[in-house]
């Protein structure tokens, strides 16, 4: 059970989905999958490569190689 103080601080309510992760030190981290978290993750990817465009390009190249 998550302590009340942590639930309030991080907006964990009944029905909030969580993800269990392992950090680089082997500790288990419980990450609430809230809108704020998803927005933060999406924002961190905004300046990165266009993964869909990369995948499409690779897919086309593989398709052309099989002809």
KACORBEL-V222698 format. One record per residue. N is the residue number from 1. SS is DSSP state (a for helix, b for strand, c for the rest). PHI is phi in whole degrees, -180 to 180 (999 if undefined). OMEGA is omega in radians with two decimals (999 if undefined). Layout:
BEGIN
[[N:SS:PHI:OMEGA] [N:SS:PHI:OMEGA]]
END
This chain:
BEGIN
[[1:c:999:3.13] [2:c:-84:3.14] [3:c:-58:-3.08] [4:a:-55:-3.10] [5:a:-59:3.13] [6:a:-72:3.10] [7:a:-61:-3.14] [8:a:-67:-3.10] [9:a:-60:-3.03] [10:a:-107:3.06] [11:c:67:3.13] [12:c:-87:3.14] [13:c:-119:3.07] [14:c:-55:3.13] [15:c:92:3.10] [16:c:-66:3.09] [17:c:-76:3.11] [18:b:-131:3.09] [19:b:-127:3.06] [20:b:-97:-3.14] [21:b:-126:3.04] [22:b:-117:3.14] [23:c:-85:-3.05] [24:c:-68:3.10] [25:c:-98:3.13] [26:c:85:3.12] [27:c:-81:3.08] [28:b:-89:-3.10] [29:b:-117:3.07] [30:b:-97:-3.10] [31:b:-111:3.05] [32:b:-66:3.14] [33:c:-96:-3.11] [34:c:-90:3.09] [35:a:-61:-3.14] [36:a:-62:3.14] [37:a:-64:-3.12] [38:a:-63:3.09] [39:a:-61:-3.13] [40:a:-65:3.14] [41:a:-66:3.13] [42:a:-62:3.12] [43:a:-65:-3.13] [44:a:-72:-3.14] [45:a:-92:-3.03] [46:c:-60:-3.10] [47:c:-92:-3.10] [48:c:-84:-3.14] [49:c:-69:3.08] [50:c:-82:-3.03] [51:a:-65:3.12] [52:a:-66:3.12] [53:a:-62:3.10] [54:a:-62:3.14] [55:a:-62:-3.14] [56:a:-62:3.13] [57:a:-63:3.13] [58:a:-64:3.14] [59:a:-64:3.11] [60:a:-62:-3.12] [61:a:-65:3.10] [62:a:-65:-3.13] [63:a:-63:3.14] [64:a:-66:-3.14] [65:a:-72:-3.13] [66:c:-95:-3.13] [67:c:-92:999]]
END
